[in-house]
Amino acid sequence: MNGRLLDGKSAVITGSGSGVGKAAALLFAENGAKVVCADVREDWNEAVVAQIRAAGGEAEAVRCDVTKRADVDAAVARAVLAYGRLDVIYNNAGVASPMTPQGAMKSFVEATDEDIDRLLAINVKGVLYGCQAAIVQFRKQGGGGVIVNTASVAGMIGWGGALYGATKGAIVNLARRLAFELGPENIRVNNVCPGSMVTNFGIGGLGVDLSQAALDSMAKLQPLGRIIDPSEPAQVALFLASDLAINITGINVPVDGGVAAGK
Ligand SMILES: NC(=O)c1ccc[n+]([C@@H]2O[C@H](COP(=O)([O-])OP(=O)(O)OC[C@H]3O[C@@H](n4cnc5c(N)ncnc54)[C@H](O)[C@@H]3O)[C@@H](O)[C@H]2O)c1
């Protein structure tokens, strides 16, 4: 991929303070996008915006809890205020399976009401709010626009925790149906579906034991045999957000070292 793929575009990225969202914010800005970075962790988010500005890019930090519709609407409004319009929303914020106090992933039946509500609120409602806010704005602008979401390979096949997989499966199907509903308005909707990565999500998420042995066994579960780097799904998000993907909508792209190929 050559050139600046998002030159002059206005983008909102949720969960931009860490991991995939941080990598995407840096990459989108490097590719000419003006980025509203929206995260509940203000310190991480401010640091990402400072890094973008130091590199000569344009970005704004917004404190945003994606479980609150008003926060998500405000992030989109900030893009319109600062950059005049919205071209892309990347709904990326998400949290991992609930853990036991001992640091193991809870089994499905161990999940409390609070665990279930939290995962549904962040991983599902947060994405729904982001899609709705973007669609409303795209329509005000006369149509056209791009939605990218971070789902997971756990939403495509039986992989990872069942509760987490259920939340990501919802997002996988959301893109498929929205593609039909929004295609006539030239609004594209696609998902990036990462496999196992080591990010802040992993700490207390995929397992707290991040010893080399644990990393090696995680890697061996994937045909390509290496842990996914957060920059890799971010590259796919960039592609899907750009005009290179002008005729692509409703798809789920695994960035999983080949795991989804087995099912
Ligand atoms: N790490 C993995 O192995 C993995 C695998 C597949 C999919 N994913 C998905 O990738 C996405 C990014 O995860 P990551 O691995 O980069 O994790 P991460 O924890 O490193 O980053 C997630 C970011 O989201 C933010 N966030 C959390 N709750 C939020 C909320 N309510 N409102 C706004 N921001 C919030 C966090 O502050 C953090 O900055 C998530 O959707 C996750 O489900 C991760």
The ligand as an SDF file (V2000), in Angstrom:
LIG
                    3D

 44 48  0  0  0  0  0  0  0  0999 V2000
   -6.2230   -8.7510   22.6980 N   0  0  0  0  0  0  0  0  0  0  0  0
   -6.7480   -9.7850   22.0590 C   0  0  0  0  0  0  0  0  0  0  0  0
   -6.2710  -10.9210   22.1210 O   0  0  0  0  0  0  0  0  0  0  0  0
   -7.9780   -9.5670   21.1860 C   0  0  0  0  0  0  0  0  0  0  0  0
   -8.3700  -10.6000   20.3290 C   0  0  0  0  0  0  0  0  0  0  0  0
   -9.4620  -10.4060   19.5000 C   0  0  0  0  0  0  0  0  0  0  0  0
  -10.1490   -9.2080   19.5220 C   0  0  0  0  0  0  0  0  0  0  0  0
   -9.7530   -8.2330   20.3840 N   0  0  0  0  0  0  0  0  0  0  0  0
  -10.5320   -6.9910   20.3710 C   0  0  0  0  0  0  0  0  0  0  0  0
   -9.6920   -5.9310   19.9630 O   0  0  0  0  0  0  0  0  0  0  0  0
  -10.2270   -4.6920   20.4790 C   0  0  0  0  0  0  0  0  0  0  0  0
   -9.1080   -3.8970   21.0860 C   0  0  0  0  0  0  0  0  0  0  0  0
   -8.5750   -4.6560   22.1630 O   0  0  0  0  0  0  0  0  0  0  0  0
   -7.0410   -4.5530   22.5650 P   0  0  0  0  0  0  0  0  0  0  0  0
   -6.5210   -5.9450   22.5550 O   0  0  0  0  0  0  0  0  0  0  0  0
   -6.3740   -3.5030   21.7900 O   0  0  0  0  0  0  0  0  0  0  0  0
   -7.2310   -4.1440   24.1080 O   0  0  0  0  0  0  0  0  0  0  0  0
   -6.6080   -2.9740   25.0110 P   0  0  0  0  0  0  0  0  0  0  0  0
   -7.1380   -3.2530   26.3860 O   0  0  0  0  0  0  0  0  0  0  0  0
   -5.1350   -2.8860   24.8310 O   0  0  0  0  0  0  0  0  0  0  0  0
   -7.2980   -1.6690   24.4350 O   0  0  0  0  0  0  0  0  0  0  0  0
   -8.6820   -1.4450   24.5960 C   0  0  0  0  0  0  0  0  0  0  0  0
   -8.9190    0.0250   24.7780 C   0  0  0  0  0  0  0  0  0  0  0  0
  -10.3340    0.1910   24.9510 O   0  0  0  0  0  0  0  0  0  0  0  0
  -10.5420    1.0910   26.0050 C   0  0  0  0  0  0  0  0  0  0  0  0
  -11.8550    0.8590   26.6090 N   0  0  0  0  0  0  0  0  0  0  0  0
  -12.2360   -0.1430   27.4300 C   0  0  0  0  0  0  0  0  0  0  0  0
  -13.5040    0.0480   27.8300 N   0  0  0  0  0  0  0  0  0  0  0  0
  -13.9260    1.1880   27.2390 C   0  0  0  0  0  0  0  0  0  0  0  0
  -15.1390    1.9250   27.2610 C   0  0  0  0  0  0  0  0  0  0  0  0
  -16.1840    1.5200   28.0130 N   0  0  0  0  0  0  0  0  0  0  0  0
  -15.2290    3.0500   26.5290 N   0  0  0  0  0  0  0  0  0  0  0  0
  -14.1750    3.5030   25.7920 C   0  0  0  0  0  0  0  0  0  0  0  0
  -13.0020    2.8580   25.7470 N   0  0  0  0  0  0  0  0  0  0  0  0
  -12.8850    1.7070   26.4630 C   0  0  0  0  0  0  0  0  0  0  0  0
   -9.4160    0.8220   26.9860 C   0  0  0  0  0  0  0  0  0  0  0  0
   -9.2200    1.9380   27.8680 O   0  0  0  0  0  0  0  0  0  0  0  0
   -8.2520    0.5870   26.0410 C   0  0  0  0  0  0  0  0  0  0  0  0
   -7.5810    1.7810   25.7380 O   0  0  0  0  0  0  0  0  0  0  0  0
  -11.3480   -5.0770   21.4340 C   0  0  0  0  0  0  0  0  0  0  0  0
  -12.5880   -4.9060   20.7890 O   0  0  0  0  0  0  0  0  0  0  0  0
  -11.0810   -6.5410   21.6950 C   0  0  0  0  0  0  0  0  0  0  0  0
  -12.2700   -7.2400   22.0450 O   0  0  0  0  0  0  0  0  0  0  0  0
   -8.6840   -8.3730   21.2070 C   0  0  0  0  0  0  0  0  0  0  0  0
  1  2  1  0
  2  3  2  0
  2  4  1  0
  4  5  1  0
  4 44  2  0
  5  6  2  0
  6  7  1  0
  7  8  2  0
  8  9  1  0
  8 44  1  0
  9 10  1  0
  9 42  1  0
 10 11  1  0
 11 12  1  0
 11 40  1  0
 12 13  1  0
 13 14  1  0
 14 15  2  0
 14 16  1  0
 14 17  1  0
 17 18  1  0
 18 19  2  0
 18 20  1  0
 18 21  1  0
 21 22  1  0
 22 23  1  0
 23 24  1  0
 23 38  1  0
 24 25  1  0
 25 26  1  0
 25 36  1  0
 26 27  1  0
 26 35  1  0
 27 28  2  0
 28 29  1  0
 29 30  1  0
 29 35  2  0
 30 31  1  0
 30 32  2  0
 32 33  1  0
 33 34  2  0
 34 35  1  0
 36 37  1  0
 36 38  1  0
 38 39  1  0
 40 41  1  0
 40 42  1  0
 42 43  1  0
M  CHG  2   8   1  16  -1
M  END
$$$$
